[in-house]
Amino acid sequence: MAQQAQQIKSFGDHYAGFLRHLKLGGATFAAILLVGLAVAFSLPDMYRSTALIMIEEQDIPSSLVQTTVTVYATRQITSLNERILTTSNLVNFIEKFDLYADERKSTPARLLASKVKERIGINFINAEATTPSGGLGSYVSAFSVAFQDEDPEKAQEVASELVSLYMEENLRARTEATVETKDFLDGEVDILDRQVAALETRLAEFKEVNADSLPSLNMVNLQMMQRVDSRLLEVERRLFSTEENGISIAAQLATVKPSQPTRLADGQMVMSPADQLEALKTQLTMIQGRYSVDHPDVIKVRADIAALQTRFGLDVEPAQLQEQLVATRAELAKAEEVYGDDYPDVINLKVRLAELMEAQRQYDQNTIDSVVKPDNPAYIQLEAQLSGLEVDERGLKAERAELRGKLADYEQRLMRTPQVERQMAALSRELNSVSNRYWVLRDKQFGAQMGQNLEAQSKGERFALVEPAAVPLRPFGPDRFAIILLSVLVGLVFGLGATQVADAADDAIYNSAAIEAVQGTPPIVEVPFIVATDSVVGIVSPKMIMFGSIPLGIIIVLLGLHFLVKPLDVIFFAFMRAIGF
């Protein structure tokens, strides 16, 4: 029933309960405040020593010399934090500066490293600058390194040591970065240099092997092939004319006798051996018609014919041999015009011609004409013309063979040119690609060398100690006022809460609503509390206490927000931005 009365309590009921248990609330508030005061004044003073390090830009404009260290300042400092604030370095700080001397007696220094890290503060300082687009942008222009300790001198020493480590580590890291970049680019440039040299050698060897089929010589080869073809046509025309003249002169030579009849001193004419042979054959034919085969005259004529043939080699018919030579040469000339040198008919005709020429040579060796010099002027003239034509024919055939070889060579060059052009284009593209990468890396290598020189001479971006760590004169903490204020706020909250809890636990009846909740019906009449007029003077009204405590509570809450959470002006501007102002 009491719980039902509590659920329907009004603000006046809660206020009445607060007044009834005001002593309990005051006691709770006083206890919490005393604890807060004890904590605030029992904590030791902490001193913070702070050093300011500015991030200076490089002295030489970046448009002239570009540094190879392109890490942003925030990331760079974060990386330095990871390198410097390691457990081993923090343990060195503890041992070097004798931090946590009492705790180290029972706790290893490695377990205290986290406490040292909590006392180190790294804060970035932003600045605004005009961006290339014309707007405003912020960048980290400096950062502070701080350390706090109960001993102000020790705080200053540790902060100075931290500053030295940050500056040395930054210089070492930037130097290592430039050296590593330079070494990497040197290695890559050497690799590409060897590749370029190898490709240039391959291209040079390829051009040397295919020197006569290069695309640049395509027009030259075509013109030379046309000249050779024109020259070949001219030689074949001359060869055909020479062969025709040779055939004609050979035909005439077959009808002319090498020697003329010889007149003796007594005036008698002596015929040539060939005429003598013809005369003996005619005589043999005549006497064979009159005598038998065994007749002495027939035997004698036959013996004379055989002796004459054996002596002068007249057993071969020169006219028939010469006709065969002429006919074979004519057939060979026609066959060579139609077919090539490897055609079977051409080969057979060449073999036949060689046999006839060998027979002619043997006849010339056995005939009297090889012993006795021909004296017939017509025969000598025709024979000289024929010899000259044969010499011309051999020369023209040799020239024709040479021209055909040249023509085939130029045709092969022109046929190989597309393939050579394709392979050379592939080699050239590969060489150009590698060369372009080589020169790009050469430029980067030069930039890396300049960046290394920039860092070596301390002309690049660097840390500059603007404000060294000093011995703090005033303690940084603890914030005793904030602790006391927080104690007041907590005491008020818990004191107010204690009065309401006590009132909720009280089963006494103080008003008509409680009576109605108990018996189910309201009372017939309610008599108010009557205070004598004389006793009112000097008594503070509860409403006055309530209205006086509300502004005080608001002031205390605002002070707590300002000092413990966030400054009031920052909260105000954040609220205005949130609502669109």
C-alpha positions in Angstrom: 0.0 0.0 0.0 2.9 2.2 0.8 4.3 1.5 -2.6 1.0 2.5 -4.2 1.2 5.8 -2.3 4.7 6.3 -3.5 3.7 5.8 -7.1 1.2 8.6 -7.0 3.4 11.0 -5.1 3.5 14.6 -6.4 6.4 17.0 -6.4 5.1 18.4 -3.1 5.1 15.0 -1.6 8.7 14.4 -2.6 9.7 17.9 -1.4 8.0 17.1 2.0 9.9 13.9 2.2 13.1 15.7 1.5 12.4 18.1 4.3 11.5 15.3 6.7 14.8 13.5 6.0 16.9 16.6 5.6 19.4 15.5 8.3 20.0 12.2 6.6 20.7 14.0 3.3 22.9 16.5 5.0 24.9 13.7 6.7 25.3 11.9 3.4 26.5 15.1 1.7 28.9 15.9 4.5 30.4 12.4 4.4 31.0 12.4 0.7 32.4 15.9 0.8 34.8 14.9 3.6 36.0 11.9 1.6 36.6 14.2 -1.4 38.5 16.7 0.6 40.6 13.9 2.1 41.4 12.6 -1.4 42.1 16.1 -2.8 44.6 17.0 -0.1 46.2 13.6 0.2 47.3 13.3 -3.4 50.9 14.4 -4.0 51.7 17.4 -6.3 52.6 16.4 -9.9 54.9 18.6 -12.0 54.9 18.6 -15.8 57.9 19.7 -17.9 57.0 20.4 -21.5 59.3 21.0 -24.5 58.0 22.4 -27.9 59.5 21.1 -31.1 58.7 22.8 -34.4 58.6 21.0 -37.7 60.5 23.3 -40.0 60.1 23.1 -43.8 63.1 22.4 -46.0 65.3 25.4 -46.8 65.5 24.7 -50.5 62.2 25.0 -52.4 60.6 21.7 -53.1 60.0 22.7 -56.7 63.8 22.6 -57.1 64.8 19.7 -54.9 62.2 17.1 -53.8 62.9 15.2 -50.7 62.5 11.4 -50.7 60.9 11.4 -47.3 57.2 12.1 -48.0 55.6 10.8 -44.8 53.1 13.2 -43.2 54.1 14.8 -39.9 51.4 13.0 -37.8 52.4 9.6 -39.2 56.1 10.4 -38.8 55.7 11.4 -35.2 53.5 8.3 -34.6 56.2 6.1 -36.1 58.7 7.8 -33.8 56.5 7.1 -30.8 56.5 3.4 -31.7 60.3 3.4 -32.0 61.1 5.4 -28.9 58.4 4.5 -26.4 59.3 0.8 -26.4 59.4 -1.2 -23.2 63.2 -1.4 -23.3 63.5 2.4 -23.6 61.0 3.0 -20.8 62.9 0.5 -18.6 66.1 2.5 -19.3 64.3 5.7 -18.3 63.2 4.1 -15.0 66.7 2.9 -14.2 68.5 6.0 -15.5 66.3 8.5 -13.6 65.5 6.3 -10.7 61.7 6.4 -11.2 59.3 4.6 -8.9 62.1 3.8 -6.5 59.8 2.5 -3.8 57.7 0.3 -6.1 60.8 -1.2 -7.9 61.6 -2.9 -4.6 58.7 -5.2 -5.1 57.8 -4.8 -8.7 60.0 -5.5 -11.8 60.8 -2.4 -13.9 59.2 -3.9 -17.0 55.8 -4.0 -15.2 56.2 -0.3 -14.4 56.9 0.7 -18.0 53.2 1.2 -18.7 53.0 3.8 -15.9 55.9 5.7 -17.3 54.2 5.7 -20.7 51.1 7.2 -19.2 53.1 10.1 -17.8 54.5 11.0 -21.2 52.3 13.3 -23.3 52.6 14.0 -27.0 50.4 16.8 -28.3 50.1 18.1 -31.9 49.9 21.8 -32.7 48.0 22.6 -35.8 48.3 25.7 -38.0 46.2 26.9 -40.9 47.6 27.7 -44.3 46.3 28.5 -47.8 46.0 25.4 -50.0 46.8 25.5 -53.7 43.0 25.7 -54.4 42.7 28.9 -52.4 41.0 27.5 -49.3 42.2 27.1 -45.8 43.7 23.9 -44.5 45.3 22.8 -41.3 48.6 21.0 -40.9 50.8 20.0 -38.0 53.4 22.7 -37.5 54.8 21.6 -34.1 54.3 19.1 -31.3 55.0 19.1 -27.6 56.8 16.5 -25.6 55.9 16.4 -21.9 56.6 14.3 -18.8 55.1 14.6 -15.4 56.5 13.5 -12.1 56.4 14.4 -8.4 59.9 15.8 -8.6 60.1 18.8 -10.9 63.7 18.4 -11.7 63.3 14.8 -12.6 60.3 15.7 -14.8 62.6 18.2 -16.6 65.4 15.7 -17.1 63.1 13.0 -18.5 61.4 15.5 -20.9 64.8 16.7 -22.1 65.9 13.1 -22.7 62.7 12.4 -24.6 63.3 15.5 -26.8 66.9 14.3 -27.6 65.6 10.9 -28.5 62.9 12.3 -30.8 65.3 14.6 -32.6 68.0 12.0 -33.0 65.6 9.2 -34.0 64.0 11.6 -36.6 67.4 12.4 -38.1 68.4 8.8 -38.2 65.1 7.6 -39.7 65.1 10.3 -42.4 68.8 9.5 -43.2 68.0 5.7 -43.4 65.0 6.4 -45.6 67.0 8.4 -48.1 69.9 5.9 -48.1 67.5 3.0 -48.6 65.7 4.8 -51.4 69.0 5.6 -53.1 70.3 2.1 -52.7 67.1 0.6 -54.1 67.0 2.9 -57.1 70.7 2.2 -57.7 70.0 -1.5 -57.9 67.0 -1.1 -60.2 69.0 1.3 -62.5 71.8 -1.3 -62.7 69.4 -4.0 -63.7 67.7 -1.9 -66.3 71.1 -0.7 -67.6 72.1 -4.4 -68.2 68.8 -5.1 -69.9 69.1 -2.1 -72.2 72.7 -3.2 -73.1 71.5 -6.7 -73.8 68.6 -5.6 -76.0 70.9 -3.1 -77.9 73.3 -6.0 -78.6 70.5 -8.3 -79.7 69.1 -5.6 -82.0 72.6 -4.9 -83.5 73.2 -8.6 -84.1 69.8 -9.0 -85.6 70.5 -6.0 -88.0 73.9 -7.5 -88.9 72.4 -10.9 -89.7 69.6 -9.4 -91.7 71.5 -6.4 -93.1 70.3 -7.0 -96.7 66.6 -7.5 -95.7 66.0 -4.4 -93.4 62.8 -2.5 -94.0 64.9 0.6 -94.7 66.4 -1.2 -97.8 63.1 -2.4 -99.1 62.9 0.3 -101.9 66.6 -0.2 -102.7 66.2 -4.0 -103.1 63.1 -3.5 -105.2 65.0 -1.1 -107.5 68.0 -3.4 -107.8 65.8 -6.3 -108.6 64.1 -4.4 -111.4 67.6 -3.4 -112.8 68.8 -7.0 -112.6 65.6 -8.2 -114.3 66.0 -5.7 -117.1 69.7 -6.7 -117.5 68.7 -10.4 -117.5 66.2 -9.8 -120.3 68.8 -8.0 -122.3 71.4 -10.8 -121.8 68.8 -13.5 -122.8 68.0 -11.5 -125.9 71.7 -11.3 -126.8 72.2 -14.9 -126.0 69.3 -16.0 -128.2 70.7 -13.8 -131.0 74.2 -15.3 -130.5 72.9 -18.8 -130.6 71.0 -18.1 -133.8 74.1 -16.6 -135.4 76.2 -19.6 -134.2 73.7 -22.0 -135.7 73.7 -20.2 -139.0 77.5 -20.0 -139.2 77.9 -23.6 -138.2 75.5 -24.5 -141.0 77.6 -22.5 -143.4 80.9 -24.0 -142.0 79.5 -27.5 -142.7 79.3 -26.7 -146.4 82.8 -25.3 -146.7 85.9 -27.4 -147.0 88.9 -26.5 -144.8 91.5 -27.0 -147.5 91.6 -26.2 -151.2 93.1 -28.5 -153.9 96.9 -28.1 -154.1 98.7 -27.6 -157.5 102.0 -29.4 -157.9 105.1 -28.0 -159.8 104.2 -30.0 -162.9 100.8 -28.4 -162.9 98.9 -31.4 -161.5 96.1 -30.8 -159.0 96.3 -32.7 -155.7 92.9 -33.0 -154.0 92.4 -32.9 -150.2 92.1 -36.1 -148.3 88.3 -35.8 -148.0 88.1 -35.3 -151.8 90.4 -38.2 -152.3 88.1 -40.3 -150.1 85.1 -39.3 -152.1 86.8 -40.0 -155.4 88.0 -43.5 -154.1 84.4 -44.3 -152.9 83.1 -43.3 -156.4 85.7 -45.4 -158.1 84.9 -48.4 -155.8 81.3 -48.1 -156.7 82.2 -48.1 -160.5 84.5 -51.1 -160.4 82.3 -53.2 -158.1 79.8 -53.1 -161.0 82.4 -54.6 -163.3 84.4 -56.9 -161.1 83.8 -59.3 -158.4 84.7 -58.7 -154.7 87.9 -60.7 -155.0 89.2 -58.7 -158.0 92.6 -57.1 -157.4 91.3 -53.6 -158.4 88.4 -53.8 -155.9 90.7 -55.0 -153.1 93.3 -52.3 -153.9 90.6 -49.5 -153.9 89.2 -50.7 -150.6 92.7 -50.9 -149.1 93.3 -47.3 -150.2 90.0 -46.1 -148.7 90.7 -47.8 -145.4 94.2 -46.4 -145.2 93.0 -42.9 -146.0 90.3 -43.1 -143.4 92.7 -44.6 -140.8 95.3 -41.9 -141.4 93.2 -38.9 -141.5 90.1 -39.9 -139.4 87.7 -39.7 -142.2 85.5 -42.5 -141.0 83.2 -40.0 -139.4 80.8 -38.0 -141.6 81.5 -34.3 -140.5 78.5 -32.9 -142.2 76.2 -35.3 -140.4 77.9 -34.6 -137.1 77.7 -30.9 -137.6 74.0 -31.1 -138.5 73.4 -33.0 -135.3 75.3 -30.4 -133.3 73.3 -27.6 -134.9 70.0 -29.3 -134.3 70.8 -30.2 -130.7 71.9 -26.7 -129.9 68.7 -25.3 -131.4 66.5 -27.7 -129.3 68.5 -26.9 -126.2 68.0 -23.1 -126.7 64.3 -23.5 -127.2 64.0 -25.8 -124.1 65.9 -23.3 -121.9 63.5 -20.6 -122.9 60.5 -22.6 -121.8 61.8 -24.6 -118.9 64.4 -24.2 -116.2 67.9 -25.7 -116.0 66.6 -28.6 -113.8 64.0 -29.8 -116.3 64.6 -33.4 -117.5 64.5 -32.5 -121.3 67.0 -29.7 -120.8 69.3 -32.0 -118.9 69.1 -34.8 -121.6 69.7 -32.2 -124.3 72.8 -30.9 -122.5 74.1 -34.5 -122.2 73.5 -35.1 -125.9 75.2 -31.9 -126.8 78.2 -32.8 -124.7 78.5 -36.2 -126.4 78.3 -34.6 -129.9 80.9 -32.0 -128.9 83.2 -34.8 -127.6 82.8 -36.7 -130.9 83.6 -33.4 -132.8 86.7 -33.0 -130.6 87.8 -36.5 -131.4 87.2 -36.0 -135.0 89.2 -32.8 -135.0 92.0 -34.6 -133.3 92.0 -37.4 -135.9 91.4 -35.4 -139.0 94.0 -34.0 -141.2 92.6 -30.6 -140.4 94.1 -30.8 -137.0 97.6 -31.7 -138.4 97.4 -29.6 -141.5 96.3 -26.1 -140.9 93.2 -25.1 -142.9 94.0 -22.8 -145.8 90.5 -22.1 -147.2 89.9 -18.4 -146.4 86.1 -18.9 -146.3 86.5 -21.8 -143.8 88.9 -19.9 -141.7 86.7 -16.8 -141.5 83.6 -18.9 -140.6 85.5 -20.9 -138.1 86.8 -17.6 -136.4 83.3 -16.2 -136.4 82.0 -19.4 -134.8 84.7 -19.4 -132.2 84.0 -15.8 -131.3 80.3 -16.5 -131.0 81.0 -19.5 -128.8 83.1 -17.3 -126.5 80.3 -14.7 -126.4 77.8 -17.4 -125.7 79.8 -18.8 -122.8 80.2 -15.3 -121.4 76.5 -14.5 -121.8 75.5 -17.8 -120.2 77.8 -17.1 -117.2 76.3 -13.6 -116.9 72.8 -15.0 -117.2 73.5 -17.5 -114.4 74.9 -14.7 -112.3 72.0 -12.4 -112.9 69.5 -15.2 -112.1 71.3 -15.8 -108.8 71.2 -12.1 -108.0 67.5 -11.9 -109.0 66.7 -14.8 -106.7 68.7 -13.2 -103.9 66.8 -9.9 -104.2 63.5 -11.8 -104.3 64.5 -13.7 -101.1 65.4 -10.3 -99.5 62.0 -8.9 -100.3 60.2 -12.0 -99.1 62.2 -11.9 -95.8 61.6 -8.1 -95.2 58.1 -8.4 -93.6 59.3 -11.0 -91.2 62.5 -9.1 -90.4 60.4 -5.9 -89.9 58.1 -7.7 -87.5 60.9 -9.1 -85.4 62.8 -5.9 -85.4 59.7 -3.9 -84.4 59.2 -6.3 -81.5 62.9 -5.8 -80.4 62.6 -2.1 -80.9 59.4 -1.9 -78.8 61.0 -3.9 -76.0 64.1 -1.7 -76.1 62.0 1.5 -76.0 59.9 0.2 -73.1 63.0 -0.7 -71.1 64.8 2.5 -72.1 61.8 4.6 -71.0 61.8 2.9 -67.6 65.5 3.2 -67.4 65.5 7.0 -67.9 62.5 7.4 -65.5 64.5 5.6 -62.8 67.6 7.6 -63.7 65.6 10.8 -63.0 64.4 9.3 -59.7 67.9 8.2 -58.9 69.2 11.7 -59.4 66.3 13.0 -57.2 67.1 10.5 -54.5 70.8 11.5 -54.6 69.7 15.2 -54.2 67.3 14.2 -51.4 70.1 12.3 -49.7 72.4 15.3 -49.9 69.5 17.5 -48.7 69.1 15.4 -45.6 72.9 15.0 -45.0 73.3 18.8 -45.0 70.2 19.2 -42.8 68.5 21.3 -45.4 65.3 19.2 -45.5 62.3 19.1 -43.2 63.6 18.8 -39.7 62.7 19.1 -36.0 63.8 22.3 -34.3 63.7 22.7 -30.5 61.8 26.0 -30.0 61.2 25.7 -26.3 63.4 23.4 -24.3 62.0 21.5 -21.3 62.3 23.7 -18.1 61.9 22.9 -14.5 58.2 23.5 -13.7 57.6 26.1 -10.9 54.0 25.2 -10.2 52.4 21.8 -9.9 50.4 20.5 -12.8 48.1 18.4 -10.7 46.1 17.1 -9.1 43.3 19.5 -9.7 42.0 19.7 -6.1 39.3 22.2 -6.9 37.9 19.8 -9.5 38.0 17.0 -7.0 36.2 19.1 -4.4 33.7 20.3 -6.9 33.1 16.7 -8.0 32.7 15.8 -4.4 30.1 18.5 -3.9 28.1 17.3 -7.0 28.3 13.7 -5.9 27.3 14.6 -2.3 24.3 16.6 -3.5 23.1 13.7 -5.8 23.6 11.1 -3.1 22.2 13.3 -0.3 19.0 14.0 -2.3 18.8 10.3 -3.3 19.2 9.3 0.4 16.2 11.5 1.4 14.0 10.0 -1.3 15.0 6.4 -0.4 14.4 7.0 3.3 11.0 8.6 2.5 10.1 5.6 0.3 10.9 3.2 3.2 8.9 5.3 5.8 5.4 3.7 6.4 4.1 6.7 8.3 1.0 8.5 7.1 1.5 12.2 6.4 -1.4 13.3 4.2 -4.9 12.4 3.0 -3.6 10.6 0.0 -1.9 8.1 2.1 -5.1 7.6 4.2 -7.1 7.0 1.1 -4.5 4.5 -0.1 -4.8 2.6 3.1 -8.5 2.5 3.8 -9.8 3.0 0.3 -11.9 6.0 1.0 -10.8 9.6 1.5 -11.1 11.3 4.9 -14.2 13.4 5.7 -12.2 16.5 6.5 -8.5 17.5 6.4 -7.4 20.0 9.1 -4.3 21.9 8.0 -1.3 22.6 10.2 -1.9 25.8 12.0 1.2 27.9 12.9 0.9 30.7 15.4 1.7 34.1 13.9 4.3 34.8 16.6 6.2 31.6 15.7 6.4 32.4 12.0 8.9 35.2 12.5 12.4 34.0 12.0 11.4 30.7 10.4 12.7 30.1 6.8 10.0 28.8 4.5 10.8 25.4 2.8 9.9 27.0 -0.5 12.5 29.6 0.0 15.1 26.9 0.7 14.0 25.1 -2.5 14.1 28.1 -4.7 17.4 29.2 -3.2 19.1 25.8 -3.8 18.0 25.5 -7.4 20.3 28.3 -8.7 23.1 27.1 -6.5 22.8 23.6 -8.0 22.7 25.0 -11.5 25.8 27.0 -10.8 27.6 24.0 -9.4 26.6 21.8 -12.4 27.8 24.4 -14.9 31.2 24.7 -13.1 31.5 21.0 -13.1 30.9 20.8 -16.8 33.3 23.7 -17.5 36.2 22.3 -15.4 35.7 18.5 -15.7 34.1 17.9 -19.1 34.6 20.7 -21.6 34.7 24.5 -21.4 31.3 26.1 -21.6 32.2 28.3 -24.6 33.1 25.2 -26.6 29.9 23.5 -25.6 27.9 26.6 -26.6 29.5 26.8 -30.1 29.1 23.1 -30.6 25.4 23.4 -29.8 25.0 26.3 -32.2 26.6 24.4 -35.0 24.4 21.4 -34.3 21.2 23.5 -34.6 22.5 25.1 -37.8 23.8 28.5 -36.6 
